[in-house]
Amino acid sequence: MESLNSGVSADAYTAPCDLRMNFNGLWAAATERLGEDPKSGALFVFGNRRRNRVT
């Protein structure tokens, strides 16, 4: 298990996400739906509809 530094934030997208999206699709979800900048160094967690997979 990895530990996070105190300066790193983790954001979880709680709505189901199509995990077949490419990098650009997940980037768009982070910027448009979460309102976060993917270049900020934060970690983003996306889950599928059945909630049994994350990316």
PDB file as gemmi writes it, atoms N, CA and C in Angstrom:
CRYST1    1.000    1.000    1.000  90.00  90.00  90.00 P 1                      
ATOM      1  N   MET A   1       0.841  -1.178   0.000  1.00  0.00           N  
ATOM      2  CA  MET A   1       0.000   0.000   0.000  1.00  0.00           C  
ATOM      3  C   MET A   1       0.882   1.236   0.000  1.00  0.00           C  
ATOM      4  N   GLU A   2       0.502   2.195  -0.801  1.00  0.00           N  
ATOM      5  CA  GLU A   2       1.258   3.440  -0.915  1.00  0.00           C  
ATOM      6  C   GLU A   2       0.672   4.494   0.012  1.00  0.00           C  
ATOM      7  N   SER A   3       1.527   5.326   0.541  1.00  0.00           N  
ATOM      8  CA  SER A   3       1.047   6.434   1.362  1.00  0.00           C  
ATOM      9  C   SER A   3       1.191   7.726   0.579  1.00  0.00           C  
ATOM     10  N   LEU A   4       0.353   8.685   0.883  1.00  0.00           N  
ATOM     11  CA  LEU A   4       0.355   9.970   0.197  1.00  0.00           C  
ATOM     12  C   LEU A   4       1.033  11.020   1.065  1.00  0.00           C  
ATOM     13  N   ASN A   5       1.729  11.931   0.420  1.00  0.00           N  
ATOM     14  CA  ASN A   5       2.268  13.077   1.136  1.00  0.00           C  
ATOM     15  C   ASN A   5       1.117  13.978   1.543  1.00  0.00           C  
ATOM     16  N   SER A   6       1.341  14.804   2.511  1.00  0.00           N  
ATOM     17  CA  SER A   6       0.263  15.683   2.966  1.00  0.00           C  
ATOM     18  C   SER A   6      -0.117  16.717   1.906  1.00  0.00           C  
ATOM     19  N   GLY A   7       0.746  16.966   0.940  1.00  0.00           N  
ATOM     20  CA  GLY A   7       0.452  17.942  -0.093  1.00  0.00           C  
ATOM     21  C   GLY A   7      -0.292  17.381  -1.290  1.00  0.00           C  
ATOM     22  N   VAL A   8      -0.547  16.075  -1.312  1.00  0.00           N  
ATOM     23  CA  VAL A   8      -1.215  15.442  -2.450  1.00  0.00           C  
ATOM     24  C   VAL A   8      -2.680  15.231  -2.108  1.00  0.00           C  
ATOM     25  N   SER A   9      -3.557  15.655  -3.013  1.00  0.00           N  
ATOM     26  CA  SER A   9      -4.984  15.428  -2.789  1.00  0.00           C  
ATOM     27  C   SER A   9      -5.469  14.315  -3.709  1.00  0.00           C  
ATOM     28  N   ALA A  10      -6.499  13.620  -3.287  1.00  0.00           N  
ATOM     29  CA  ALA A  10      -7.118  12.559  -4.089  1.00  0.00           C  
ATOM     30  C   ALA A  10      -8.583  12.903  -4.275  1.00  0.00           C  
ATOM     31  N   ASP A  11      -9.025  12.904  -5.525  1.00  0.00           N  
ATOM     32  CA  ASP A  11     -10.409  13.234  -5.857  1.00  0.00           C  
ATOM     33  C   ASP A  11     -11.076  12.021  -6.476  1.00  0.00           C  
ATOM     34  N   ALA A  12     -12.246  11.654  -5.958  1.00  0.00           N  
ATOM     35  CA  ALA A  12     -12.991  10.515  -6.483  1.00  0.00           C  
ATOM     36  C   ALA A  12     -14.215  11.019  -7.234  1.00  0.00           C  
ATOM     37  N   TYR A  13     -14.377  10.528  -8.445  1.00  0.00           N  
ATOM     38  CA  TYR A  13     -15.553  10.843  -9.246  1.00  0.00           C  
ATOM     39  C   TYR A  13     -16.588   9.779  -8.905  1.00  0.00           C  
ATOM     40  N   THR A  14     -17.666  10.153  -8.224  1.00  0.00           N  
ATOM     41  CA  THR A  14     -18.602   9.182  -7.669  1.00  0.00           C  
ATOM     42  C   THR A  14     -19.629   8.660  -8.663  1.00  0.00           C  
ATOM     43  N   ALA A  15     -19.881   9.380  -9.739  1.00  0.00           N  
ATOM     44  CA  ALA A  15     -20.823   8.895 -10.756  1.00  0.00           C  
ATOM     45  C   ALA A  15     -20.147   7.807 -11.590  1.00  0.00           C  
ATOM     46  N   PRO A  16     -20.918   6.851 -12.106  1.00  0.00           N  
ATOM     47  CA  PRO A  16     -20.312   5.816 -12.950  1.00  0.00           C  
ATOM     48  C   PRO A  16     -19.626   6.431 -14.169  1.00  0.00           C  
ATOM     49  N   CYS A  17     -18.479   5.884 -14.512  1.00  0.00           N  
ATOM     50  CA  CYS A  17     -17.687   6.387 -15.620  1.00  0.00           C  
ATOM     51  C   CYS A  17     -17.364   5.234 -16.558  1.00  0.00           C  
ATOM     52  N   ASP A  18     -17.447   5.477 -17.842  1.00  0.00           N  
ATOM     53  CA  ASP A  18     -17.090   4.458 -18.825  1.00  0.00           C  
ATOM     54  C   ASP A  18     -15.575   4.335 -18.842  1.00  0.00           C  
ATOM     55  N   LEU A  19     -15.052   3.235 -18.313  1.00  0.00           N  
ATOM     56  CA  LEU A  19     -13.614   3.068 -18.187  1.00  0.00           C  
ATOM     57  C   LEU A  19     -12.939   2.768 -19.518  1.00  0.00           C  
ATOM     58  N   ARG A  20     -13.706   2.647 -20.598  1.00  0.00           N  
ATOM     59  CA  ARG A  20     -13.113   2.470 -21.927  1.00  0.00           C  
ATOM     60  C   ARG A  20     -12.678   3.798 -22.521  1.00  0.00           C  
ATOM     61  N   MET A  21     -12.963   4.899 -21.808  1.00  0.00           N  
ATOM     62  CA  MET A  21     -12.520   6.209 -22.289  1.00  0.00           C  
ATOM     63  C   MET A  21     -11.000   6.223 -22.358  1.00  0.00           C  
ATOM     64  N   ASN A  22     -10.495   6.947 -23.323  1.00  0.00           N  
ATOM     65  CA  ASN A  22      -9.052   7.088 -23.410  1.00  0.00           C  
ATOM     66  C   ASN A  22      -8.568   8.158 -22.435  1.00  0.00           C  
ATOM     67  N   PHE A  23      -7.302   8.453 -22.488  1.00  0.00           N  
ATOM     68  CA  PHE A  23      -6.714   9.438 -21.591  1.00  0.00           C  
ATOM     69  C   PHE A  23      -7.407  10.785 -21.716  1.00  0.00           C  
ATOM     70  N   ASN A  24      -7.705  11.197 -22.937  1.00  0.00           N  
ATOM     71  CA  ASN A  24      -8.344  12.498 -23.145  1.00  0.00           C  
ATOM     72  C   ASN A  24      -9.745  12.543 -22.545  1.00  0.00           C  
ATOM     73  N   GLY A  25     -10.474  11.436 -22.578  1.00  0.00           N  
ATOM     74  CA  GLY A  25     -11.805  11.394 -21.984  1.00  0.00           C  
ATOM     75  C   GLY A  25     -11.767  11.520 -20.472  1.00  0.00           C  
ATOM     76  N   LEU A  26     -10.813  10.844 -19.835  1.00  0.00           N  
ATOM     77  CA  LEU A  26     -10.679  10.958 -18.379  1.00  0.00           C  
ATOM     78  C   LEU A  26     -10.169  12.344 -17.990  1.00  0.00           C  
ATOM     79  N   TRP A  27      -9.311  12.920 -18.818  1.00  0.00           N  
ATOM     80  CA  TRP A  27      -8.830  14.290 -18.587  1.00  0.00           C  
ATOM     81  C   TRP A  27     -10.021  15.252 -18.621  1.00  0.00           C  
ATOM     82  N   ALA A  28     -10.907  15.087 -19.604  1.00  0.00           N  
ATOM     83  CA  ALA A  28     -12.085  15.948 -19.726  1.00  0.00           C  
ATOM     84  C   ALA A  28     -13.008  15.771 -18.529  1.00  0.00           C  
ATOM     85  N   ALA A  29     -13.170  14.531 -18.047  1.00  0.00           N  
ATOM     86  CA  ALA A  29     -14.020  14.294 -16.880  1.00  0.00           C  
ATOM     87  C   ALA A  29     -13.446  14.986 -15.651  1.00  0.00           C  
ATOM     88  N   ALA A  30     -12.145  14.971 -15.513  1.00  0.00           N  
ATOM     89  CA  ALA A  30     -11.522  15.630 -14.357  1.00  0.00           C  
ATOM     90  C   ALA A  30     -11.694  17.140 -14.423  1.00  0.00           C  
ATOM     91  N   THR A  31     -11.556  17.722 -15.605  1.00  0.00           N  
ATOM     92  CA  THR A  31     -11.656  19.173 -15.701  1.00  0.00           C  
ATOM     93  C   THR A  31     -13.097  19.669 -15.691  1.00  0.00           C  
ATOM     94  N   GLU A  32     -13.962  19.021 -16.462  1.00  0.00           N  
ATOM     95  CA  GLU A  32     -15.335  19.520 -16.597  1.00  0.00           C  
ATOM     96  C   GLU A  32     -16.228  19.115 -15.433  1.00  0.00           C  
ATOM     97  N   ARG A  33     -16.165  17.868 -15.025  1.00  0.00           N  
ATOM     98  CA  ARG A  33     -17.101  17.378 -14.006  1.00  0.00           C  
ATOM     99  C   ARG A  33     -16.604  17.599 -12.592  1.00  0.00           C  
ATOM    100  N   LEU A  34     -15.303  17.466 -12.376  1.00  0.00           N  
ATOM    101  CA  LEU A  34     -14.765  17.676 -11.038  1.00  0.00           C  
ATOM    102  C   LEU A  34     -14.297  19.102 -10.820  1.00  0.00           C  
ATOM    103  N   GLY A  35     -14.050  19.820 -11.911  1.00  0.00           N  
ATOM    104  CA  GLY A  35     -13.578  21.191 -11.791  1.00  0.00           C  
ATOM    105  C   GLY A  35     -12.151  21.281 -11.291  1.00  0.00           C  
ATOM    106  N   GLU A  36     -11.350  20.257 -11.538  1.00  0.00           N  
ATOM    107  CA  GLU A  36      -9.968  20.226 -11.083  1.00  0.00           C  
ATOM    108  C   GLU A  36      -9.016  20.252 -12.271  1.00  0.00           C  
ATOM    109  N   ASP A  37      -7.798  20.688 -12.038  1.00  0.00           N  
ATOM    110  CA  ASP A  37      -6.773  20.700 -13.072  1.00  0.00           C  
ATOM    111  C   ASP A  37      -5.952  19.418 -12.963  1.00  0.00           C  
ATOM    112  N   PRO A  38      -5.974  18.556 -13.981  1.00  0.00           N  
ATOM    113  CA  PRO A  38      -5.220  17.308 -13.921  1.00  0.00           C  
ATOM    114  C   PRO A  38      -3.711  17.507 -13.779  1.00  0.00           C  
ATOM    115  N   LYS A  39      -3.201  18.680 -14.134  1.00  0.00           N  
ATOM    116  CA  LYS A  39      -1.771  18.946 -14.007  1.00  0.00           C  
ATOM    117  C   LYS A  39      -1.385  19.405 -12.609  1.00  0.00           C  
ATOM    118  N   SER A  40      -2.337  19.444 -11.681  1.00  0.00           N  
ATOM    119  CA  SER A  40      -2.063  19.952 -10.337  1.00  0.00           C  
ATOM    120  C   SER A  40      -1.304  18.956  -9.463  1.00  0.00           C  
ATOM    121  N   GLY A  41      -1.177  17.707  -9.913  1.00  0.00           N  
ATOM    122  CA  GLY A  41      -0.481  16.700  -9.118  1.00  0.00           C  
ATOM    123  C   GLY A  41      -1.415  15.873  -8.257  1.00  0.00           C  
ATOM    124  N   ALA A  42      -2.709  16.118  -8.351  1.00  0.00           N  
ATOM    125  CA  ALA A  42      -3.690  15.365  -7.572  1.00  0.00           C  
ATOM    126  C   ALA A  42      -3.922  13.995  -8.197  1.00  0.00           C  
ATOM    127  N   LEU A  43      -4.447  13.077  -7.410  1.00  0.00           N  
ATOM    128  CA  LEU A  43      -4.829  11.756  -7.897  1.00  0.00           C  
ATOM    129  C   LEU A  43      -6.324  11.747  -8.160  1.00  0.00           C  
ATOM    130  N   PHE A  44      -6.734  11.135  -9.269  1.00  0.00           N  
ATOM    131  CA  PHE A  44      -8.138  11.063  -9.638  1.00  0.00           C  
ATOM    132  C   PHE A  44      -8.552   9.604  -9.711  1.00  0.00           C  
ATOM    133  N   VAL A  45      -9.691   9.275  -9.099  1.00  0.00           N  
ATOM    134  CA  VAL A  45     -10.190   7.903  -9.063  1.00  0.00           C  
ATOM    135  C   VAL A  45     -11.539   7.866  -9.763  1.00  0.00           C  
ATOM    136  N   PHE A  46     -11.674   6.973 -10.747  1.00  0.00           N  
ATOM    137  CA  PHE A  46     -12.910   6.794 -11.491  1.00  0.00           C  
ATOM    138  C   PHE A  46     -13.347   5.347 -11.332  1.00  0.00           C  
ATOM    139  N   GLY A  47     -14.649   5.113 -11.168  1.00  0.00           N  
ATOM    140  CA  GLY A  47     -15.184   3.761 -11.027  1.00  0.00           C  
ATOM    141  C   GLY A  47     -16.224   3.455 -12.087  1.00  0.00           C  
ATOM    142  N   ASN A  48     -16.458   2.159 -12.311  1.00  0.00           N  
ATOM    143  CA  ASN A  48     -17.445   1.757 -13.313  1.00  0.00           C  
ATOM    144  C   ASN A  48     -18.841   1.674 -12.699  1.00  0.00           C  
ATOM    145  N   ARG A  49     -19.813   1.326 -13.499  1.00  0.00           N  
ATOM    146  CA  ARG A  49     -21.211   1.307 -13.069  1.00  0.00           C  
ATOM    147  C   ARG A  49     -21.458   0.266 -11.968  1.00  0.00           C  
ATOM    148  N   ARG A  50     -20.847  -0.908 -12.090  1.00  0.00           N  
ATOM    149  CA  ARG A  50     -21.044  -1.964 -11.082  1.00  0.00           C  
ATOM    150  C   ARG A  50     -20.206  -1.755  -9.816  1.00  0.00           C  
ATOM    151  N   ARG A  51     -19.365  -0.733  -9.839  1.00  0.00           N  
ATOM    152  CA  ARG A  51     -18.508  -0.399  -8.704  1.00  0.00           C  
ATOM    153  C   ARG A  51     -17.571  -1.533  -8.300  1.00  0.00           C  
ATOM    154  N   ASN A  52     -17.097  -2.288  -9.307  1.00  0.00           N  
ATOM    155  CA  ASN A  52     -16.142  -3.347  -8.998  1.00  0.00           C  
ATOM    156  C   ASN A  52     -14.783  -3.112  -9.659  1.00  0.00           C  
ATOM    157  N   ARG A  53     -14.624  -1.999 -10.345  1.00  0.00           N  
ATOM    158  CA  ARG A  53     -13.341  -1.651 -10.963  1.00  0.00           C  
ATOM    159  C   ARG A  53     -13.093  -0.142 -10.814  1.00  0.00           C  
ATOM    160  N   VAL A  54     -11.846   0.200 -10.620  1.00  0.00           N  
ATOM    161  CA  VAL A  54     -11.461   1.609 -10.554  1.00  0.00           C  
ATOM    162  C   VAL A  54     -10.237   1.818 -11.432  1.00  0.00           C  
ATOM    163  N   THR A  55     -10.056   3.042 -11.847  1.00  0.00           N  
ATOM    164  CA  THR A  55      -8.865   3.427 -12.591  1.00  0.00           C  
ATOM    165  C   THR A  55      -8.388   4.779 -12.121  1.00  0.00           C  
TER     166      THR A  55                                                      
END                                                                             
